[in-house]
Amino acid sequence: MARRKTKRVLKKPVRVEKLETTFTCPFCNHRHSVACVIDRKLGFGEAECSVCKVNYVTKINPLMEPIDIYSEWIDECVGVNTA
């Protein structure tokens, strides 16, 4: 006796969307003016606005991405403004 053929359902590959690497400056509100640079060898990350030249430097861990550095910068700005 032969086996019955079954239909195989092929799944579509899941597209992973990339995170942004340029952001809006919290001081001058220019869009796409903040660029984040990560130096994994020295263990620090820097976010700097190309318009008003304000920057933020922080220690990083191996899992951090540019969005994490920008988020820390925004959290620090909010903390200073509420205190």
DORO-561948 format. One record per residue (C-alpha): x, y, z; residue in one letter; residue number from 1. Coordinates in pm, 1 decimal. Example, Ala and Ser with C-alpha at 12.3 -4.5 7.8 and 13.67 -1.06 7.14 Angstrom:
BEGIN
NODE         x         y         z  residuo  num
NODE    1230.0    -450.0     780.0        A    1
NODE    1367.0    -106.0     714.0        S    2
***
This chain:
BEGIN
NODE         x         y         z  residuo  num
NODE       0.0       0.0       0.0        M    1
NODE     120.9     348.8     -82.1        A    2
NODE     116.8     653.5     141.2        R    3
NODE    -106.4     942.4      55.2        R    4
NODE      63.6    1262.9     -47.1        K    5
NODE       7.7    1555.7     181.6        T    6
NODE      17.7    1917.4      81.8        K    7
NODE     304.9    2109.4     228.0        R    8
NODE     239.4    2463.2     335.4        V    9
NODE     543.1    2679.9     276.6        L   10
NODE     589.1    2962.6     520.6        K   11
NODE     695.1    3299.8     392.1        K   12
NODE    1027.5    3416.2     532.3        P   13
NODE     991.7    3669.1     811.1        V   14
NODE    1139.0    4006.4     719.5        R   15
NODE    1329.8    4169.0     999.8        V   16
NODE    1298.7    4544.1     977.3        E   17
NODE    1612.6    4741.5    1050.4        K   18
NODE    1619.8    4998.8    1326.1        L   19
NODE    1690.6    5363.9    1257.2        E   20
NODE    2042.2    5498.5    1289.8        T   21
NODE    1969.6    5874.5    1264.6        T   22
NODE    1736.2    6054.4    1501.1        F   23
NODE    1576.2    6388.9    1589.1        T   24
NODE    1780.7    6618.8    1811.6        C   25
NODE    1611.2    6687.2    2148.6        P   26
NODE    1760.3    7039.1    2162.8        F   27
NODE    1724.7    7187.5    1811.9        C   28
NODE    1449.0    6953.0    1680.4        N   29
NODE    1617.5    6888.9    1343.9        H   30
NODE    1512.2    6558.2    1194.5        R   31
NODE    1781.6    6301.5    1109.3        H   32
NODE    2058.9    6514.8    1255.6        S   33
NODE    2170.0    6292.1    1545.1        V   34
NODE    2408.0    6012.5    1450.9        A   35
NODE    2521.3    5748.5    1696.4        C   36
NODE    2873.0    5604.9    1690.7        V   37
NODE    2954.8    5288.6    1884.6        I   38
NODE    3311.0    5193.8    1972.7        D   39
NODE    3288.0    4839.0    2103.4        R   40
NODE    3662.9    4804.8    2167.4        K   41
NODE    3674.3    5101.5    2406.2        L   42
NODE    3323.0    5034.9    2540.2        G   43
NODE    3152.3    5367.4    2477.8        F   44
NODE    2882.2    5508.0    2253.4        G   45
NODE    2832.1    5865.5    2141.0        E   46
NODE    2528.7    6046.4    2002.6        A   47
NODE    2603.8    6380.8    1837.3        E   48
NODE    2385.6    6635.3    1657.4        C   49
NODE    2537.5    6756.8    1331.0        S   50
NODE    2349.5    7090.5    1349.5        V   51
NODE    2392.9    7219.0    1705.1        C   52
NODE    2695.6    6998.8    1795.5        K   53
NODE    2547.4    6876.0    2123.8        V   54
NODE    2670.2    6528.7    2215.2        N   55
NODE    2606.2    6254.6    2470.0        Y   56
NODE    2859.8    5986.0    2564.4        V   57
NODE    2779.2    5672.3    2763.8        T   58
NODE    2926.3    5334.9    2851.5        K   59
NODE    2784.9    5047.6    2650.5        I   60
NODE    2752.5    4673.9    2678.7        N   61
NODE    2801.2    4435.4    2383.9        P   62
NODE    2426.9    4416.5    2309.2        L   63
NODE    2361.0    4788.9    2267.2        M   64
NODE    2253.8    4943.2    1937.1        E   65
NODE    2231.3    5311.8    1829.8        P   66
NODE    1864.1    5331.5    1933.5        I   67
NODE    1965.0    5234.2    2289.4        D   68
NODE    2217.1    5518.5    2312.8        I   69
NODE    1960.7    5768.7    2182.5        Y   70
NODE    1698.1    5637.6    2427.8        S   71
NODE    1937.9    5681.4    2720.0        E   72
NODE    2007.3    6037.1    2605.5        W   73
NODE    1634.3    6118.3    2591.8        I   74
NODE    1581.3    5960.5    2936.4        D   75
NODE    1867.2    6169.5    3076.5        E   76
NODE    1717.6    6488.7    2927.0        C   77
NODE    1377.6    6410.0    3078.4        V   78
NODE    1537.2    6337.7    3416.3        G   79
NODE    1724.5    6669.1    3418.1        V   80
NODE    1414.1    6864.7    3314.4        N   81
NODE    1191.4    6712.4    3585.2        T   82
NODE    1444.9    6755.3    3867.5        A   83
***
